[in-house]
Amino acid sequence: FENHQSTLADFSALRLDEVQVPTLILHGTADTNVPYAHAKHAEQTIPRATLVTFDGYDHFIHITRREQIGTAMDEFLVRTAAD
């Protein structure tokens, strides 16, 4: 937990530009635990990132948007399987 908190405190220190694999980012715009700006930053910094935004949803999209997340993951995996 402490490591997680310290990482979130200085999100810009992560070397996201060095991520070499296709990356799927799922984020709700109403997330009060992790700012949506972090997801946008990751999308812009990770070379092969895909951001799927859930407008108006919070940190618990894995529960409230389960089907949509499954679809997004399936589509991402099909699209990036050859990568």
N, C-alpha and C positions, 0 to 999 in steps of 0.2 A: 504494500500500500504506500509506504513512504517513497519507494522508488517511482511508483506511478505518479504520485503527487509532485515529486521533484522534476520529473520529465515534463509534466504538463506546465510547470512553472516556467520552463524555458524551452518551449516547443521549437523555437528557431535554432536551437543547438543541435537538433537531430540532423543527421546527414541524409536527408531524404533524397537528395539528388543522386545519391549513390545506389539507390535501390535498382536492381537489375531485372526484376521480374514484373510481369503485368500485375497491377495492383487494383483491387476493387475497394472503393471507399463508399460506405453506406452511412448516411448521416441525416438526422432530422433537423430542420431549421429551428425548432423550438427546444432543442436540447439545452438544458441549464447546467448539465454536468461538464460537458465539453463544448466549447464555443464552436459554432458552425464555421467561423473563420479558420479554425484549425483544419477542417476538412477541405476548405477552399485552398488553403496554403499547401496542403499535401497534394491536392490535385495539380496545382501549378508547379510543384517542385519535383514530384516523382515523375520521371520521364514517361512511363507507360501507365499512368494512372487513369482510372475511370471513376468519376464521382456520380453516384446515384443519390439524388436529394429527395427527402420526404418532407414536403412543405407542411408546416404546422405540426409536425410530430416531434416527440421528445426522445430522450435517451433510450427508451424501451421499444424502439421500432422492431427489435427482434421478437417481441411478443405481439405488439399491436399491428404490425405490417408483415407478419410471417410469410404469407403467400407471395406478396410482392417482392420480398427479399429473396425468397426461393427462386422466383422467376428471374430476378436480376442476376443472381449467382449462376443459374443455369446458362443464361444468355452469355454472360461474361466468360464462363468456362468453355463454351462452344467456340466463341469468337477468338479466344486466346490459346486454345489447345495446341496449336502448332508452334506457338512462341516458345 
